[in-house]
Amino acid sequence: MPQPLNPALAATFPPPVMEARRWLEGVAFPPGRPLINVSQAAPVDPPPRALREAIAAAALEDPAAHLYGPVLGNPELRAELAQQWSAAYGGAIAPAQVAITQGCNQAFCAVMATLAGAGDEVILPTPWYFNHRMWLDMQGVKTVPLPTGAGLLPEPERAARLITPRTRAIVLVSPNNPGGAEYPAEVIRAFHDLARERGIALILDETYRDFDSRSGAPHDLFADPDWDRAFIHLYSFSKAYRLTGHRVGAIVASPARLAEVEKFLDTVAICPGQLGQIAALWGMRNLGQWVAGERAEILARRAAMAEGITALPGWDLLGCGAYFAYVTHPDPRPAPEFAKALVREAGVLLLPGTMFMPEGDPAGTRQLRIAFANIDAAGIAELMARLAALPQH
């Protein structure tokens, strides 16, 4: 007799990035035409040397770096984020309103565990970040898709029609993964006002805030004296400081919400890793100029991607920003089949839109996500040349 299996977990789709990596099995890439991997939105280069030296010094010299710490994170890092975010957003954030997590995915899971249970509903704009959908499925929470409009922007009026007595939250990601769209401040404000009016939460994942093309604060929600009534902010240190392997994220929310989050985190991880927190704090205090240079490089790559896709016959750019270009393709094959074929036909690994859309949504079969953060201008030019060389159907 087989061992029992949680039906909600069994019904959750496999991790898309891992699935795509399996397409590489048995495929050889000649030295003159190496694989162009634009499937994953994570830096592959290590942190700058000075940050690595700070991590090494902590590992060697700080005994506390190897011990349990506070469940909600080290006080110094919580205070630094509160201070910097207060200045950046023109608001007032207290250290008690900040929690540190093992990456931003855990931040989302922890917050959602406090908000929704089996049978509840959460609204996600489409295309959505697949890990958000996966966690909701695992918990028996119903994901309610919110189709986006022009520029992949969600519309508050459309969201309002989807709210039911079971709705617990609306989740936004800006700059968006997978679509790249940067949500205007007035759109975010309208969603916040809707959430507060209806007594639900607005969760805003700003993992890619450091690569927003706009100057100044991307929204004014923290300027409200009682911003934490309906608003929950998520962040990742992984992208700005290349700390993906250290798993460091953050939640900014009410102290009452974080008291509930603490129960989840204590059960799942006990505390965030010490070396990652030490690295994040050092980065916040010392790498402002370096991050500005990283942002400038990503914005240059964004411009090259937009120019390249626009010049490809039959391709259409739906959104482009942060690490992502979200496009439609002209090939007659559905996106999953076409994306898999691109590995052999062009030496390119990317993800089909079906991984970011509700099952059966026909739009996903025409869409692809290109994560361009790890290819420079020459790599982008080579990618465009390979796509342009594909047979025309």
C-alpha positions as CSV (number, residue, x, y, z in Angstrom):
1,M,0.0,0.0,0.0
2,P,1.4,3.4,-0.9
3,Q,2.2,5.9,1.8
4,P,-0.4,8.7,2.2
5,L,0.1,12.0,0.3
6,N,-1.4,15.4,1.1
7,P,-3.9,15.9,-1.8
8,A,-3.3,19.6,-1.9
9,L,0.4,19.1,-2.4
10,A,-0.1,16.4,-4.9
11,A,-2.3,18.7,-6.9
12,T,0.3,21.5,-6.9
13,F,2.3,21.8,-10.2
14,P,6.1,21.0,-10.1
15,P,8.6,23.9,-9.8
16,P,8.7,25.4,-13.2
17,V,12.4,26.4,-13.2
18,M,13.4,22.8,-12.3
19,E,11.1,21.4,-15.0
20,A,12.7,23.7,-17.6
21,R,16.2,22.6,-16.5
22,R,15.3,19.0,-17.3
23,W,14.9,20.1,-21.0
24,L,18.7,20.4,-21.1
25,E,19.2,16.7,-20.4
26,G,20.9,15.0,-23.3
27,V,21.4,18.2,-25.3
28,A,25.0,19.2,-26.2
29,F,25.9,22.8,-26.8
30,P,29.0,23.4,-29.0
31,P,31.7,25.7,-27.6
32,G,31.0,28.3,-30.3
33,R,27.3,28.3,-29.5
34,P,26.9,27.9,-25.7
35,L,23.5,27.8,-24.0
36,I,21.9,31.2,-23.4
37,N,20.0,30.6,-20.1
38,V,17.3,33.3,-19.6
39,S,15.0,31.1,-17.6
40,Q,15.7,32.2,-14.0
41,A,15.6,35.6,-12.3
42,A,18.6,35.4,-10.1
43,P,22.1,36.8,-10.2
44,V,24.7,34.1,-11.0
45,D,27.7,36.3,-10.1
46,P,28.9,36.3,-6.5
47,P,28.6,39.3,-4.3
48,P,31.3,42.0,-4.6
49,R,34.5,41.0,-2.9
50,A,34.2,43.5,0.0
51,L,30.9,41.9,0.9
52,R,32.3,38.4,0.7
53,E,35.2,39.5,2.9
54,A,32.6,40.8,5.5
55,I,30.8,37.5,5.4
56,A,34.1,35.6,5.8
57,A,35.2,37.8,8.7
58,A,31.9,37.3,10.5
59,A,32.2,33.5,10.0
60,L,35.7,33.5,11.5
61,E,35.4,36.1,14.2
62,D,31.8,36.5,15.4
63,P,30.6,33.5,17.5
64,A,27.0,34.8,17.3
65,A,27.1,34.2,13.5
66,H,26.7,30.5,14.2
67,L,23.9,30.6,16.8
68,Y,20.2,31.0,16.8
69,G,19.0,34.6,16.7
70,P,15.7,36.3,17.2
71,V,12.8,34.7,15.3
72,L,11.9,38.0,13.6
73,G,15.5,38.8,12.7
74,N,18.4,40.7,14.2
75,P,17.5,44.1,15.7
76,E,20.3,45.9,13.8
77,L,19.0,44.8,10.4
78,R,15.4,45.5,11.2
79,A,16.3,49.0,12.4
80,E,18.4,49.7,9.3
81,L,15.7,48.7,6.9
82,A,13.1,50.7,8.9
83,Q,15.4,53.8,8.7
84,Q,16.3,53.5,5.1
85,W,12.7,52.7,3.9
86,S,11.3,55.6,6.0
87,A,13.7,57.9,4.2
88,A,13.1,56.4,0.7
89,Y,9.3,56.3,0.9
90,G,8.8,59.5,2.9
91,G,7.1,57.7,5.7
92,A,7.5,56.4,9.3
93,I,8.4,52.8,9.7
94,A,9.5,51.4,13.1
95,P,11.8,48.5,13.6
96,A,8.9,46.7,15.3
97,Q,7.2,46.8,11.9
98,V,10.0,44.9,10.2
99,A,10.7,41.1,10.2
100,I,13.5,39.3,8.5
101,T,12.9,36.0,6.7
102,Q,14.7,33.2,4.9
103,G,14.1,34.9,1.5
104,C,11.1,36.7,0.0
105,N,9.3,33.5,-0.8
106,Q,9.2,32.6,2.9
107,A,8.1,36.2,3.6
108,F,5.1,35.6,1.3
109,C,4.3,32.2,2.8
110,A,4.5,33.6,6.3
111,V,2.3,36.5,5.6
112,M,-0.2,34.4,3.8
113,A,-0.3,31.8,6.6
114,T,-1.6,34.7,8.8
115,L,-4.2,35.8,6.3
116,A,-5.9,32.8,4.6
117,G,-6.8,29.2,5.2
118,A,-8.4,26.4,3.2
119,G,-11.4,27.7,1.3
120,D,-10.4,31.4,1.4
121,E,-9.6,33.4,-1.7
122,V,-6.6,35.5,-2.8
123,I,-6.5,37.7,-5.9
124,L,-3.4,37.5,-8.1
125,P,-3.0,39.5,-11.3
126,T,-2.0,37.4,-14.4
127,P,0.6,36.6,-15.5
128,W,1.5,35.8,-11.9
129,Y,4.6,34.7,-10.0
130,F,4.2,30.9,-10.0
131,N,5.6,30.4,-6.5
132,H,2.7,32.6,-5.1
133,R,0.2,30.3,-6.9
134,M,2.0,27.2,-5.7
135,W,1.8,28.2,-2.0
136,L,-1.8,29.0,-2.2
137,D,-2.6,25.7,-3.8
138,M,-0.6,23.8,-1.1
139,Q,-2.7,25.5,1.5
140,G,-6.1,24.9,-0.1
141,V,-6.5,28.7,-0.8
142,K,-8.3,29.5,-4.0
143,T,-6.3,31.7,-6.4
144,V,-8.6,34.2,-8.2
145,P,-7.0,35.4,-11.4
146,L,-7.1,39.1,-12.2
147,P,-6.4,39.5,-16.0
148,T,-4.3,42.6,-16.6
149,G,-4.9,45.3,-19.2
150,A,-2.6,47.4,-21.4
151,G,1.0,47.3,-20.4
152,L,0.2,44.3,-18.1
153,L,-1.2,46.7,-15.5
154,P,-3.9,45.4,-13.2
155,E,-7.1,47.4,-12.9
156,P,-8.6,48.1,-9.4
157,E,-12.1,48.4,-10.8
158,R,-11.8,44.9,-12.2
159,A,-10.4,43.6,-9.0
160,A,-13.3,45.1,-7.0
161,R,-15.7,42.8,-9.0
162,L,-13.8,39.7,-7.9
163,I,-13.9,40.4,-4.2
164,T,-16.2,38.0,-2.3
165,P,-16.8,37.4,1.5
166,R,-14.0,34.8,1.2
167,T,-11.4,37.2,-0.2
168,R,-8.5,37.8,2.2
169,A,-5.9,39.7,0.1
170,I,-4.8,41.1,-3.2
171,V,-1.2,40.5,-4.2
172,L,0.8,42.8,-6.4
173,V,4.4,42.5,-7.6
174,S,6.1,45.7,-8.8
175,P,8.4,45.8,-10.8
176,N,6.6,42.7,-11.9
177,N,7.8,39.2,-12.2
178,P,7.1,37.8,-14.8
179,G,5.8,40.8,-16.8
180,G,8.4,43.5,-16.0
181,A,5.7,46.2,-15.6
182,E,6.3,49.0,-13.1
183,Y,3.0,49.8,-11.5
184,P,2.2,53.6,-11.4
185,A,1.9,55.0,-7.9
186,E,-1.7,55.9,-8.5
187,V,-2.6,52.3,-9.4
188,I,-0.9,51.0,-6.2
189,R,-2.8,53.7,-4.2
190,A,-6.1,52.7,-5.8
191,F,-5.5,49.1,-4.9
192,H,-4.6,50.1,-1.3
193,D,-7.8,52.1,-0.9
194,L,-9.9,49.3,-2.3
195,A,-8.3,46.8,0.1
196,R,-8.8,49.1,3.1
197,E,-12.4,49.8,2.1
198,R,-13.2,46.1,1.8
199,G,-11.4,45.0,4.9
200,I,-8.7,42.9,3.2
201,A,-5.0,43.1,2.9
202,L,-2.9,44.5,0.1
203,I,0.4,42.6,-0.2
204,L,3.0,44.4,-2.4
205,D,6.1,42.4,-3.3
206,E,8.9,44.8,-4.1
207,T,11.7,42.3,-4.6
208,Y,12.9,44.2,-7.7
209,R,12.5,47.8,-6.3
210,D,16.3,48.4,-6.6
211,F,16.0,48.1,-10.4
212,D,12.9,50.4,-10.9
213,S,13.6,52.8,-13.8
214,R,11.9,55.6,-12.0
215,S,13.5,58.1,-9.6
216,G,12.0,58.7,-6.2
217,A,9.6,56.6,-4.3
218,P,7.5,54.2,-6.4
219,H,4.4,54.8,-4.2
220,D,3.3,56.8,-1.2
221,L,1.6,54.2,1.0
222,F,4.2,54.5,3.8
223,A,3.4,58.2,4.1
224,D,0.0,57.3,5.7
225,P,0.3,57.5,9.5
226,D,-1.7,54.3,9.8
227,W,-0.3,52.6,6.7
228,D,-0.1,49.2,8.4
229,R,-3.9,48.8,8.7
230,A,-4.2,47.2,5.2
231,F,-0.7,47.3,3.7
232,I,2.0,44.6,3.8
233,H,5.3,45.1,2.1
234,L,7.7,42.3,1.0
235,Y,11.3,42.6,0.0
236,S,14.3,40.5,-1.0
237,F,18.0,41.3,-0.4
238,S,19.0,38.6,-2.9
239,K,18.9,40.6,-6.0
240,A,20.5,43.9,-4.9
241,Y,23.4,42.2,-3.1
242,R,23.7,38.9,-5.0
243,L,22.8,37.0,-1.8
244,T,20.4,34.4,-3.4
245,G,22.2,31.5,-1.6
246,H,21.9,33.1,1.8
247,R,18.1,33.5,1.6
248,V,17.4,36.9,3.2
249,G,14.0,38.7,2.8
250,A,11.8,41.0,4.7
251,I,8.3,41.8,5.7
252,V,7.1,45.3,6.7
253,A,3.7,45.1,8.4
254,S,1.9,45.9,11.7
255,P,3.4,44.6,14.9
256,A,0.2,42.6,15.5
257,R,0.6,40.9,12.1
258,L,4.3,40.2,12.8
259,A,3.3,38.6,16.1
260,E,1.4,36.1,14.1
261,V,4.2,35.8,11.5
262,E,6.5,34.9,14.4
263,K,4.5,31.7,15.1
264,F,5.0,30.6,11.5
265,L,8.7,31.4,11.3
266,D,9.5,29.9,14.7
267,T,7.9,26.6,13.5
268,V,9.4,26.6,10.0
269,A,12.9,28.0,10.4
270,I,13.4,29.2,14.1
271,C,15.3,32.2,12.8
272,P,16.8,33.6,9.6
273,G,20.4,32.6,8.9
274,Q,23.0,34.8,10.7
275,L,25.6,35.2,7.9
276,G,22.9,36.3,5.4
277,Q,21.6,38.9,7.8
278,I,25.1,40.1,8.5
279,A,25.7,40.4,4.8
280,A,22.4,42.2,4.2
281,L,23.2,44.8,6.9
282,W,26.7,45.3,5.6
283,G,25.4,45.8,2.1
284,M,22.7,48.3,3.2
285,R,25.4,50.3,5.0
286,N,28.2,50.2,2.4
287,L,27.0,49.3,-1.1
288,G,24.6,52.1,-2.0
289,Q,26.9,53.3,-4.9
290,W,27.6,49.8,-6.0
291,V,23.9,49.0,-6.2
292,A,23.3,52.2,-8.2
293,G,25.8,50.9,-10.7
294,E,24.1,47.5,-10.9
295,R,20.8,49.3,-11.5
296,A,22.3,51.3,-14.3
297,E,23.5,48.1,-16.0
298,I,20.2,46.4,-15.7
299,L,18.4,49.5,-17.1
300,A,20.9,49.4,-20.1
301,R,20.1,45.7,-20.6
302,R,16.4,46.5,-20.4
303,A,16.7,49.1,-23.2
304,A,18.7,46.6,-25.3
305,M,16.0,43.9,-24.8
306,A,13.2,46.2,-25.7
307,E,15.0,47.4,-28.8
308,G,15.9,43.8,-29.8
309,I,12.4,42.4,-29.4
310,T,10.8,45.3,-31.2
311,A,12.9,44.6,-34.2
312,L,12.0,40.9,-34.4
313,P,9.3,40.2,-37.0
314,G,6.2,38.7,-35.4
315,W,7.3,39.2,-31.8
316,D,5.6,41.6,-29.5
317,L,6.8,43.1,-26.3
318,L,4.1,43.1,-23.6
319,G,6.2,44.3,-20.8
320,C,9.8,45.0,-19.9
321,G,11.4,46.0,-16.6
322,A,13.6,44.9,-13.8
323,Y,15.0,41.5,-14.8
324,F,12.2,40.6,-17.3
325,A,10.9,40.9,-20.8
326,Y,7.5,39.3,-21.4
327,V,6.7,38.7,-25.0
328,T,4.4,37.0,-27.5
329,H,6.0,34.8,-30.1
330,P,5.0,34.1,-33.8
331,D,5.7,30.4,-33.8
332,P,2.6,28.2,-34.5
333,R,3.6,25.8,-31.7
334,P,2.1,26.5,-28.3
335,A,4.5,28.2,-25.9
336,P,5.4,25.1,-23.9
337,E,6.3,23.1,-27.0
338,F,8.1,26.1,-28.6
339,A,10.1,26.9,-25.5
340,K,11.2,23.3,-25.2
341,A,12.2,23.2,-28.9
342,L,14.2,26.4,-28.5
343,V,16.8,24.5,-26.4
344,R,17.7,22.4,-29.4
345,E,16.9,24.8,-32.2
346,A,18.5,27.9,-30.8
347,G,20.4,27.0,-27.7
348,V,18.1,29.2,-25.6
349,L,16.4,28.3,-22.3
350,L,13.4,30.4,-21.3
351,L,10.0,29.8,-19.8
352,P,6.6,29.6,-21.5
353,G,3.8,31.9,-20.5
354,T,1.7,28.9,-19.5
355,M,3.8,28.7,-16.3
356,F,2.5,32.1,-15.3
357,M,-1.1,31.8,-16.3
358,P,-4.2,29.9,-15.2
359,E,-4.5,26.4,-16.7
360,G,-6.4,26.6,-20.0
361,D,-5.9,30.3,-20.5
362,P,-5.1,30.6,-24.2
363,A,-3.1,33.8,-23.8
364,G,-0.3,31.8,-22.1
365,T,0.2,29.6,-25.2
366,R,1.5,32.7,-27.1
367,Q,3.6,34.2,-24.3
368,L,7.2,33.7,-23.1
369,R,9.3,35.2,-20.2
370,I,12.9,36.2,-20.9
371,A,14.9,36.8,-17.7
372,F,17.8,38.9,-19.0
373,A,19.6,39.9,-15.9
374,N,22.5,37.5,-16.5
375,I,23.3,38.4,-20.1
376,D,25.1,41.5,-21.1
377,A,24.7,43.6,-24.2
378,A,26.7,41.1,-26.3
379,G,24.6,38.3,-25.0
380,I,21.4,40.1,-25.7
381,A,22.6,40.7,-29.3
382,E,23.4,37.0,-29.7
383,L,20.0,36.1,-28.3
384,M,18.2,38.3,-30.8
385,A,20.3,36.9,-33.6
386,R,19.4,33.3,-32.7
387,L,15.7,34.2,-32.4
388,A,15.8,36.1,-35.8
389,A,17.4,33.0,-37.4
390,L,14.6,30.7,-36.5
391,P,12.5,29.4,-39.5
392,Q,9.6,31.6,-40.3
393,H,6.2,29.8,-40.2
